[in-house]
């Protein structure tokens, strides 16, 4: 494993929501520059490119789950006339996302809990950099499936370390076998160049 900063270590080793909130509160102002310019964060751009490939409605209503500072929202705005809602647990990160003016609605949300969104209310859900160590658990994917319309898509990343330690593979198989989703893409891509990490990039269609 390559270089990783102290603040990134704190985020990945967080043991509670309070730890996560405090770490992101410190990191929010420099998060974009650190990840994009200094760390070589690949996932947002690769994920939005994949979503565009399968989300043909360029005016689709999209939920950016775990939106952080709005890195994905900015890319979505460039990709189409999407109507984008954002959800994140960190108030500091949401404040940064608000400043980018690419979201119609922003809401403080714990993605590990049931979502306060109506069933089948989104054409797509995108969740990048959130399924990782110390953050959102695999079960949250079930709620993302619930809020996505039939025929809609879900695009998300899972950090490789977390993929190996969690039951994501079993969960995806269960969702497919029960006829809730179809697995369209499962790639392994570079995640953060500076630390040499990889992630799974996944796209599902909701049935």
C-alpha positions in Angstrom: 0.0 0.0 0.0 1.3 3.4 -0.9 1.0 6.8 0.7 -2.0 7.7 2.9 -2.4 10.9 5.0 -3.2 11.1 8.7 -6.7 12.5 8.0 -7.4 9.7 5.5 -6.3 7.1 8.1 -8.7 8.7 10.6 -11.6 8.5 8.2 -10.9 4.8 7.3 -10.4 3.8 10.9 -13.5 5.6 12.3 -15.3 3.5 14.8 -18.5 5.5 15.2 -20.7 8.1 13.4 -19.2 10.7 15.7 -15.6 9.8 14.7 -16.7 10.0 11.0 -18.4 13.4 11.5 -15.4 14.8 13.4 -12.9 13.6 10.8 -14.9 15.0 7.8 -15.5 18.2 9.7 -11.7 18.7 9.7 -11.2 17.5 6.2 -14.1 19.2 4.3 -12.4 22.4 3.2 -9.4 20.6 1.6 -11.1 17.3 0.7 -11.5 18.0 -3.1 -7.9 19.3 -3.5 -6.5 16.4 -1.5 -8.3 13.7 -3.3 -8.2 15.0 -6.8 -4.9 16.9 -7.0 -2.8 15.1 -4.4 -4.1 11.6 -4.1 -5.3 10.8 -7.7 -8.9 9.8 -6.8 -10.3 7.9 -9.8 -13.7 6.7 -8.7 -16.0 9.7 -9.3 -15.0 10.2 -13.0 -15.0 6.5 -13.8 -18.4 6.0 -12.1 -20.1 8.9 -13.8 -18.8 7.7 -17.2 -20.3 4.2 -16.5 -23.6 5.7 -15.3 -23.9 7.8 -18.5 -23.4 4.6 -20.6 -26.6 3.1 -19.1 -28.7 6.1 -18.0 -30.0 7.2 -21.4 -32.5 9.7 -20.0 -30.3 12.9 -19.6 -33.0 14.6 -17.5 -33.2 11.7 -15.0 -33.8 12.2 -11.3 -30.6 11.0 -9.5 -29.8 10.4 -5.9 -26.2 11.0 -5.0 -26.0 8.8 -1.9 -23.0 9.8 0.3 -22.5 12.9 -1.8 -19.7 14.3 0.3 -18.5 17.7 -1.0 -20.3 17.2 -4.4 -17.5 15.8 -6.6 -19.9 13.4 -8.3 -22.7 16.1 -8.5 -20.3 18.4 -10.4 -19.6 15.7 -12.9 -23.3 14.8 -13.3 -24.1 18.4 -14.1 -21.6 18.3 -16.9 -23.0 14.9 -18.2 -26.6 15.9 -18.6 -29.6 17.9 -17.4 -30.0 15.6 -14.4 -32.1 16.6 -11.4 -29.8 15.7 -8.5 -30.5 15.2 -4.8 -27.6 14.7 -2.4 -27.5 12.8 0.9 -24.6 12.7 3.4 -24.1 12.3 7.1 -21.5 15.1 7.5 -22.9 18.6 7.8 -19.5 20.1 6.9 -19.4 18.1 3.7 -23.0 19.0 2.9 -22.1 22.7 3.3 -19.3 22.2 0.7 -21.7 20.4 -1.6 -24.3 23.2 -1.3 -21.7 25.8 -2.4 -21.3 23.9 -5.7 -24.9 24.6 -6.6 -25.5 21.4 -8.5 -28.1 19.8 -6.2 -31.8 20.5 -6.0 -32.0 19.1 -2.5 -29.5 18.2 0.1 -30.3 16.2 3.2 -28.3 14.9 6.2 -28.8 11.2 6.1 -27.3 8.1 7.9 -27.2 5.6 5.0 -27.1 2.7 7.4 -30.7 3.5 8.4 -33.9 3.3 6.4 -34.0 6.2 3.9 -36.7 8.8 4.1 -37.5 8.7 0.4 -40.5 7.2 -1.3 -40.2 3.8 -3.0 -39.3 4.0 -6.7 -38.7 7.8 -6.6 -35.4 7.9 -8.5 -34.3 7.0 -12.0 -30.8 6.3 -10.7 -28.8 6.1 -7.5 -25.0 6.7 -7.5 -22.9 6.0 -4.4 -19.2 6.6 -4.7 -16.6 6.3 -2.0 -19.1 5.4 0.6 -19.0 1.6 0.8 -15.6 1.6 2.5 -13.9 0.8 5.8 -15.8 2.3 8.8 -18.6 3.8 6.7 -21.7 2.4 5.1 -22.6 -1.3 5.5 -23.7 -3.5 2.5 -27.3 -3.7 3.8 -27.7 -0.1 2.7 -27.8 -1.3 -0.9 -31.3 -2.8 -0.2 -32.7 0.7 0.5 -31.0 2.0 -2.7 -32.8 -0.7 -4.6 -36.1 0.3 -2.9 -35.9 3.9 -3.9 -34.9 3.2 -7.5 -37.6 2.9 -10.2 -38.1 -0.3 -12.1 -35.7 -0.1 -15.1 -33.5 2.4 -13.2 -29.9 1.9 -12.4 -27.6 1.9 -9.4 -23.9 2.7 -9.8 -21.6 2.3 -6.8 -18.1 1.6 -5.7 -16.8 -0.8 -3.0 -13.3 -0.4 -1.8 -11.4 -3.7 -2.3 -10.4 -4.0 1.4 -14.1 -3.7 2.4 -15.2 -6.0 -0.3 -13.0 -8.8 1.1 -14.1 -8.2 4.7 -17.8 -7.8 4.1 -20.6 -9.9 2.6 -21.1 -7.8 -0.6 -20.7 -10.8 -2.9 -23.4 -12.8 -1.1 -25.7 -9.8 -1.0 -25.4 -9.1 -4.7 -26.1 -12.8 -5.4 -29.1 -12.7 -3.2 -30.6 -9.6 -4.8 -30.1 -11.2 -8.3 -31.5 -14.6 -7.3 -34.6 -12.9 -5.8 -35.2 -11.0 -9.1 -34.7 -7.6 -7.6 -31.7 -6.5 -9.7 -29.6 -7.6 -12.7 -25.9 -7.2 -12.4 -24.7 -5.4 -15.6 -21.1 -4.4 -14.8 -18.6 -5.4 -12.2 -15.2 -4.0 -12.7 -12.0 -3.7 -10.6 -10.5 -0.2 -11.1 -7.9 2.1 -9.6 -9.4 3.8 -6.6 -6.7 6.2 -5.2 -3.4 6.2 -7.0 -1.3 7.6 -4.2 -2.1 4.6 -1.9 -2.2 2.0 -4.7 -5.8 1.0 -3.8 -8.4 -0.6 -5.9 -12.2 -0.8 -5.8 -15.1 -2.6 -7.4 -17.2 -0.5 -9.7 -20.6 -2.0 -10.0 -23.8 -1.1 -12.0 -27.1 -2.8 -11.4 -30.5 -2.5 -13.2 -33.5 -2.6 -10.9 -36.1 -5.1 -12.0 
